[in-house]
């Protein structure tokens, strides 16, 4: 399983760290050389494993089990010291005190990008059969996973720094505070990192598992994460519902009306979860009689969650973007193809926008947005409309007559088109 990566994400407090550590402990026990990485600044992995974990090199925790708690500040300092020094100097020249300037120089998202790159480096190093990632709460994680696509996915992002660097020599004649060569080298290196991450995250070997609790807020956030991951082409292979109470029944002890109420409520949301995420596997993790701490207890928890499934395998295979050809269109002397994107659970969103910009499409579902580079087969085709059915957005393209150029305005609909 070279290069296999499983990213655990979910709302804060759902038990991501416990579930990810349990998965790692079980696979290590089965002989899979496993590295578990924490990219959450809170770093509770040490508390769950019950052993100190280093931030620079992987720490051996048990046979075949290694851990790493990434220090995002250290990663940023090692890779972007020239960039940060220039930003600090600029703030200080404009009147900011040194401690304030140092704080302001930390660009939003930079440390997360560098921690994600450390994950990529470990996964591609060949040292591990499997890398498991315990992430920050969903919102931060989704922003982190989207950064490479947003920065390098569009033509503007690819060209901006190239143009800026070419002008820097001219500007330096008039302004002494222009960034030096090291600044541009580091920024160019950062852009290259994001290009590599952009390719890495959509590999079939990389999948996300969402951990949730059987409650309304957790369910709603998990639905949004499912939509987001699908739109960005990042594989999701299962949903893990954690912290379940045993449902009332003859085989269970009488917990009293208080716990019966919560157990029944959980069963209601569990049923809604199964309906919402079909055909994804829904795995259940029930509360145990004692805290699952340290590798041995964690492995036992994972055995109960996965059952006969192989936790290291991709538990669900589903393509997220593909091209279909309309076989009936050729009879009308026109070739029609559809660019299909799987974007589930968007029925409640009231506005959809699709814009063609040369070889790219800008797609917006409310607050969820993505720029998609067209497959080469559609570069010369005319985009005309879109429809939505069963969680799939279908964008219609027609072959253009030779020599014809047509402006393609943004299409904004009050409600989704459906068949």
C-alpha positions as CSV (number, residue, x, y, z in Angstrom):
1,X,0.0,0.0,0.0
2,X,2.7,2.6,-0.9
3,X,1.4,6.1,-0.6
4,X,-1.9,5.3,1.1
5,X,-3.2,8.2,3.1
6,X,-6.4,8.5,5.2
7,X,-7.4,11.9,6.5
8,X,-9.8,12.0,9.4
9,X,-12.0,15.2,9.7
10,X,-15.1,16.3,11.4
11,X,-16.7,18.8,13.7
12,X,-14.8,19.7,16.9
13,X,-15.5,17.3,19.7
14,X,-16.7,14.4,17.7
15,X,-13.7,12.2,18.6
16,X,-11.6,12.4,15.4
17,X,-8.4,11.9,17.4
18,X,-9.6,8.8,19.1
19,X,-11.0,7.2,15.9
20,X,-7.9,8.1,13.8
21,X,-5.5,6.8,16.6
22,X,-7.6,3.6,16.9
23,X,-7.4,3.0,13.2
24,X,-3.7,3.4,13.2
25,X,-3.2,1.2,16.3
26,X,-5.2,-1.7,14.7
27,X,-3.4,-1.6,11.4
28,X,0.0,-1.4,13.2
29,X,-1.0,-4.5,15.2
30,X,-1.8,-6.3,11.8
31,X,1.7,-5.6,10.6
32,X,1.1,-2.4,8.6
33,X,3.9,0.1,9.1
34,X,1.8,3.2,10.0
35,X,2.5,6.8,10.7
36,X,-0.2,8.9,12.4
37,X,0.2,12.7,12.0
38,X,-1.6,15.4,14.0
39,X,-2.1,18.7,12.1
40,X,-4.4,20.0,14.8
41,X,-2.7,22.8,16.7
42,X,-4.4,21.5,19.9
43,X,-2.4,18.2,19.5
44,X,-4.4,15.8,21.7
45,X,-2.9,12.8,20.0
46,X,-0.3,12.6,22.7
47,X,-3.0,12.4,25.3
48,X,-4.9,9.6,23.5
49,X,-1.8,7.5,22.8
50,X,-0.5,8.2,26.3
51,X,3.1,8.7,25.1
52,X,5.0,11.9,24.2
53,X,5.2,12.5,20.5
54,X,7.9,14.6,18.8
55,X,7.3,17.5,16.3
56,X,10.4,17.1,14.1
57,X,10.9,13.3,13.5
58,X,8.4,10.5,13.9
59,X,8.3,8.8,17.3
60,X,8.0,5.1,17.6
61,X,4.9,4.4,19.8
62,X,4.5,0.6,19.4
63,X,5.6,-2.1,16.9
64,X,4.8,-0.7,13.4
65,X,3.2,2.4,14.9
66,X,4.8,5.9,14.7
67,X,3.5,9.4,15.5
68,X,4.3,12.9,14.6
69,X,2.7,16.1,15.9
70,X,3.5,18.8,13.4
71,X,4.7,22.1,14.8
72,X,3.3,24.6,12.2
73,X,5.4,27.5,13.5
74,X,8.6,25.5,13.1
75,X,7.6,24.4,9.6
76,X,6.9,28.0,8.6
77,X,10.2,29.2,10.0
78,X,12.2,26.5,8.2
79,X,10.6,27.1,4.8
80,X,9.6,30.8,4.8
81,X,12.1,32.7,7.0
82,X,12.9,35.3,4.3
83,X,9.2,35.9,3.6
84,X,8.4,36.3,7.2
85,X,11.4,38.6,7.9
86,X,10.4,40.9,5.0
87,X,6.8,41.1,6.3
88,X,8.0,41.8,9.8
89,X,10.3,44.6,8.6
90,X,7.5,46.2,6.5
91,X,5.2,46.3,9.5
92,X,7.9,47.7,11.8
93,X,8.7,50.5,9.3
94,X,5.0,51.4,9.4
95,X,5.0,51.8,13.1
96,X,4.2,48.4,14.5
97,X,6.1,47.2,17.6
98,X,8.4,44.2,17.0
99,X,6.1,41.6,18.8
100,X,3.1,42.9,16.9
101,X,4.9,42.9,13.6
102,X,6.1,39.3,14.2
103,X,2.5,38.2,14.9
104,X,1.1,40.0,11.8
105,X,3.8,38.5,9.6
106,X,2.2,35.1,10.1
107,X,0.1,34.9,6.9
108,X,-3.3,33.1,7.3
109,X,-3.2,29.5,6.1
110,X,0.6,29.5,5.6
111,X,1.4,27.2,8.5
112,X,-1.5,24.8,7.5
113,X,-0.2,24.6,3.9
114,X,3.3,23.7,5.2
115,X,2.0,21.1,7.6
116,X,0.0,19.5,4.7
117,X,3.2,19.5,2.7
118,X,4.9,17.7,5.5
119,X,2.2,15.1,5.2
120,X,2.7,14.8,1.5
121,X,6.5,14.4,2.0
122,X,6.0,11.6,4.5
123,X,3.4,9.8,2.3
124,X,5.7,9.9,-0.7
125,X,8.9,9.0,1.2
126,X,8.4,5.3,0.8
127,X,9.0,4.8,4.5
128,X,5.4,4.0,5.4
129,X,2.7,1.6,4.2
130,X,0.1,4.0,5.5
131,X,-0.2,7.6,6.7
132,X,-3.1,8.6,8.9
133,X,-3.9,12.2,9.6
134,X,-5.8,13.6,12.6
135,X,-6.9,17.1,11.5
136,X,-8.3,20.3,13.1
137,X,-12.1,20.8,13.1
138,X,-13.9,20.6,9.8
139,X,-13.9,24.3,8.9
140,X,-10.2,24.8,9.2
141,X,-9.5,21.5,7.4
142,X,-11.7,22.3,4.4
143,X,-10.1,25.7,4.1
144,X,-6.7,23.9,4.2
145,X,-7.7,21.4,1.6
146,X,-9.0,24.1,-0.7
147,X,-6.0,26.4,-0.6
148,X,-3.9,24.7,-3.2
149,X,-6.8,24.6,-5.7
150,X,-7.8,28.2,-5.0
151,X,-4.2,29.6,-5.3
152,X,-2.9,27.6,-8.3
153,X,-6.1,26.4,-9.9
154,X,-6.7,29.5,-11.9
155,X,-4.8,31.3,-14.6
156,X,-4.6,34.5,-12.5
157,X,-2.9,32.8,-9.6
158,X,-0.4,31.1,-11.8
159,X,0.7,34.4,-13.5
160,X,0.5,36.9,-10.7
161,X,3.8,36.2,-9.0
162,X,5.6,35.8,-12.3
163,X,4.6,39.3,-13.4
164,X,5.3,40.8,-9.9
165,X,8.8,39.3,-9.9
166,X,9.6,40.6,-13.4
167,X,8.6,44.1,-12.2
168,X,10.6,44.0,-8.9
169,X,13.9,45.1,-10.5
170,X,12.2,48.2,-11.9
171,X,10.4,49.0,-8.7
172,X,13.6,48.5,-6.6
173,X,15.1,51.6,-8.3
174,X,12.5,53.8,-6.6
175,X,11.7,51.9,-3.4
176,X,14.3,50.4,-1.0
177,X,11.7,48.1,0.7
178,X,11.1,45.9,-2.3
179,X,11.5,42.2,-1.5
180,X,14.9,40.6,-2.1
181,X,15.6,37.5,-4.2
182,X,15.2,35.2,-1.2
183,X,11.6,36.4,-0.7
184,X,10.7,35.6,-4.3
185,X,12.5,32.2,-4.2
186,X,10.5,31.2,-1.1
187,X,7.2,32.4,-2.6
188,X,7.9,30.6,-5.8
189,X,8.8,27.5,-3.7
190,X,5.5,27.9,-1.9
191,X,3.6,28.0,-5.2
192,X,5.3,24.9,-6.3
193,X,4.4,23.2,-3.0
194,X,0.7,24.0,-3.6
195,X,0.9,22.7,-7.2
196,X,2.2,19.4,-5.8
197,X,-0.5,19.4,-3.1
198,X,-3.1,20.1,-5.7
199,X,-2.1,16.9,-7.5
200,X,-1.6,14.9,-4.3
201,X,-5.0,15.4,-2.7
202,X,-7.0,14.0,-5.7
203,X,-4.9,10.8,-6.0
204,X,-7.0,7.7,-5.5
205,X,-4.7,6.6,-2.7
206,X,-5.8,9.6,-0.6
207,X,-9.3,9.5,1.0
208,X,-11.1,11.3,3.8
209,X,-13.2,9.8,6.5
210,X,-15.6,12.1,8.3
211,X,-16.2,11.5,12.0
212,X,-19.6,12.8,13.4
213,X,-21.9,12.4,16.3
214,X,-25.6,11.5,15.9
215,X,-26.8,15.0,16.5
216,X,-28.2,17.8,14.4
217,X,-25.3,20.2,14.3
218,X,-22.7,17.5,13.6
219,X,-24.9,16.0,10.9
220,X,-25.4,19.4,9.1
221,X,-21.7,20.1,9.2
222,X,-20.9,16.6,7.8
223,X,-23.3,17.2,5.0
224,X,-21.6,20.5,4.1
225,X,-18.2,18.7,4.2
226,X,-19.4,16.0,1.9
227,X,-20.6,18.5,-0.7
228,X,-17.3,20.4,-0.4
229,X,-15.0,17.4,-0.8
230,X,-17.0,16.1,-3.7
231,X,-16.8,19.5,-5.5
232,X,-13.0,19.6,-5.1
233,X,-12.6,16.0,-6.3
234,X,-11.3,14.7,-2.9
235,X,-12.3,11.1,-2.2
236,X,-14.6,10.4,0.7
237,X,-14.8,6.7,1.5
238,X,-16.8,6.4,4.7
239,X,-18.7,8.2,7.5
240,X,-18.0,7.2,11.1
241,X,-20.7,7.9,13.7
242,X,-19.0,8.1,17.1
243,X,-20.1,8.2,20.7
244,X,-23.3,6.2,20.2
245,X,-25.3,5.0,23.2
246,X,-26.6,1.5,22.9
247,X,-30.3,1.7,21.7
248,X,-32.9,0.6,24.3
249,X,-33.8,-3.0,24.1
250,X,-34.0,-6.3,25.9
251,X,-30.3,-7.0,25.5
252,X,-29.3,-3.7,27.0
253,X,-29.3,-2.7,30.7
254,X,-32.0,-0.2,31.8
255,X,-30.3,3.2,31.7
256,X,-33.4,5.1,32.8
257,X,-35.6,7.6,30.9
258,X,-32.8,10.3,30.7
259,X,-30.4,8.1,28.7
260,X,-33.3,6.4,26.8
261,X,-34.3,9.8,25.5
262,X,-30.8,10.5,24.1
263,X,-30.4,6.9,22.8
264,X,-33.7,7.2,20.8
265,X,-32.7,10.7,19.6
266,X,-29.4,9.3,18.3
267,X,-31.2,6.5,16.5
268,X,-33.3,9.2,14.7
269,X,-30.2,11.1,13.5
270,X,-28.5,7.8,12.6
271,X,-31.4,6.9,10.3
272,X,-31.2,10.4,8.7
273,X,-27.4,9.9,8.3
274,X,-27.9,6.6,6.5
275,X,-30.4,8.2,4.1
276,X,-28.3,11.2,3.4
277,X,-25.0,9.5,2.6
278,X,-26.0,6.4,0.7
279,X,-24.2,4.5,-0.7
280,X,-21.2,5.5,1.5
281,X,-20.4,3.0,4.2
282,X,-21.7,4.2,7.6
283,X,-19.5,2.8,10.4
284,X,-20.7,2.9,14.1
285,X,-18.6,3.5,17.2
286,X,-20.5,2.9,20.5
287,X,-19.4,4.3,23.8
288,X,-17.4,1.7,25.7
289,X,-17.3,0.9,29.4
290,X,-13.9,2.7,29.8
291,X,-12.0,5.3,28.0
292,X,-10.1,4.0,24.9
293,X,-6.6,5.2,25.7
294,X,-3.2,3.7,24.7
295,X,-2.6,1.5,21.6
296,X,-4.1,-1.8,23.0
297,X,-7.4,-0.3,23.9
298,X,-7.6,1.8,20.8
299,X,-7.0,-1.2,18.6
300,X,-9.9,-3.0,20.3
301,X,-12.2,0.0,19.6
302,X,-11.2,-0.1,15.9
303,X,-12.0,-3.8,15.6
304,X,-15.5,-3.1,16.8
305,X,-15.9,-0.2,14.4
306,X,-14.5,-1.8,11.2
307,X,-15.6,-5.4,11.8
308,X,-14.7,-7.5,8.8
309,X,-13.6,-4.5,6.7
310,X,-10.0,-3.7,6.0
311,X,-9.4,-0.3,7.5
312,X,-6.5,0.4,5.2
313,X,-8.4,-0.2,2.0
314,X,-10.5,2.4,0.1
315,X,-13.9,1.6,1.5
316,X,-15.9,3.2,-1.3
317,X,-15.1,3.7,-4.9
318,X,-16.9,6.7,-6.6
319,X,-15.7,9.0,-9.4
320,X,-16.3,12.7,-8.7
321,X,-15.7,14.2,-12.2
322,X,-16.0,12.7,-15.7
323,X,-17.1,13.4,-19.3
324,X,-20.1,11.8,-21.0
325,X,-20.9,11.9,-24.7
326,X,-24.5,12.2,-26.0
327,X,-24.8,9.4,-28.5
328,X,-27.9,10.9,-30.2
329,X,-26.2,14.3,-30.9
330,X,-24.2,13.1,-33.9
331,X,-27.4,12.6,-35.9
332,X,-28.0,16.3,-35.6
333,X,-24.5,17.2,-37.0
334,X,-23.4,18.4,-33.6
335,X,-21.3,16.7,-31.0
336,X,-22.6,17.2,-27.4
337,X,-20.6,16.2,-24.4
338,X,-21.4,16.7,-20.7
339,X,-18.9,17.5,-18.0
340,X,-20.3,15.7,-14.9
341,X,-19.4,16.7,-11.3
342,X,-20.7,14.8,-8.3
343,X,-21.9,17.5,-5.9
344,X,-24.3,15.8,-3.4
345,X,-26.7,17.4,-0.9
346,X,-27.1,20.8,-2.5
347,X,-30.9,20.7,-2.9
348,X,-31.5,23.3,-0.3
349,X,-29.2,25.9,-1.8
350,X,-31.1,28.5,-3.7
351,X,-28.5,29.9,-6.1
352,X,-26.1,28.3,-8.6
353,X,-23.7,30.1,-10.9
354,X,-21.5,28.8,-13.6
355,X,-19.1,31.0,-15.6
356,X,-16.9,30.0,-18.5
357,X,-13.5,31.8,-18.7
358,X,-11.5,30.3,-21.6
359,X,-10.3,26.8,-20.5
360,X,-11.8,27.1,-17.0
361,X,-15.1,27.1,-15.3
362,X,-16.0,29.0,-12.1
363,X,-18.7,27.1,-10.3
364,X,-20.5,28.5,-7.2
365,X,-23.1,26.8,-4.9
366,X,-23.9,29.5,-2.5
367,X,-20.7,30.0,-0.4
368,X,-19.1,26.9,-1.9
369,X,-16.9,27.9,-4.9
370,X,-14.4,26.2,-7.2
371,X,-12.5,26.9,-10.4
372,X,-12.4,23.8,-12.6
373,X,-9.9,23.4,-15.4
374,X,-11.7,21.9,-18.4
375,X,-10.5,18.6,-19.9
376,X,-8.6,19.1,-23.1
377,X,-11.4,17.4,-25.0
378,X,-13.8,20.3,-24.1
379,X,-11.4,23.3,-24.6
380,X,-12.9,24.1,-28.1
381,X,-16.5,23.2,-27.2
382,X,-19.2,25.8,-26.5
383,X,-20.6,25.7,-23.0
384,X,-24.4,26.2,-23.1
385,X,-26.2,25.2,-19.9
386,X,-26.3,22.9,-16.9
387,X,-28.8,20.6,-15.1
388,X,-28.7,18.8,-11.7
389,X,-30.0,15.4,-10.9
390,X,-29.3,12.8,-8.2
391,X,-26.4,14.7,-6.8
392,X,-24.7,15.2,-10.2
393,X,-24.1,18.5,-11.9
394,X,-24.1,18.1,-15.7
395,X,-22.6,20.9,-17.8
396,X,-23.5,20.8,-21.5
397,X,-20.9,21.5,-24.2
398,X,-21.4,21.6,-27.9
399,X,-18.8,21.6,-30.7
400,X,-18.4,25.1,-32.0
401,X,-18.6,25.7,-35.8
402,X,-15.2,26.5,-37.2
403,X,-14.3,30.2,-36.8
404,X,-17.2,31.0,-34.5
405,X,-16.5,32.9,-31.2
406,X,-19.3,33.5,-28.8
407,X,-19.4,35.3,-25.5
408,X,-20.5,33.0,-22.6
409,X,-22.1,35.0,-19.8
410,X,-22.5,33.8,-16.2
411,X,-25.6,31.7,-15.8
412,X,-27.3,32.4,-12.5
413,X,-30.6,30.5,-11.7
414,X,-32.9,31.1,-8.8
415,X,-33.3,27.4,-8.3
416,X,-31.5,24.4,-9.6
417,X,-32.5,23.0,-13.0
418,X,-33.6,19.4,-12.7
419,X,-34.7,16.8,-15.3
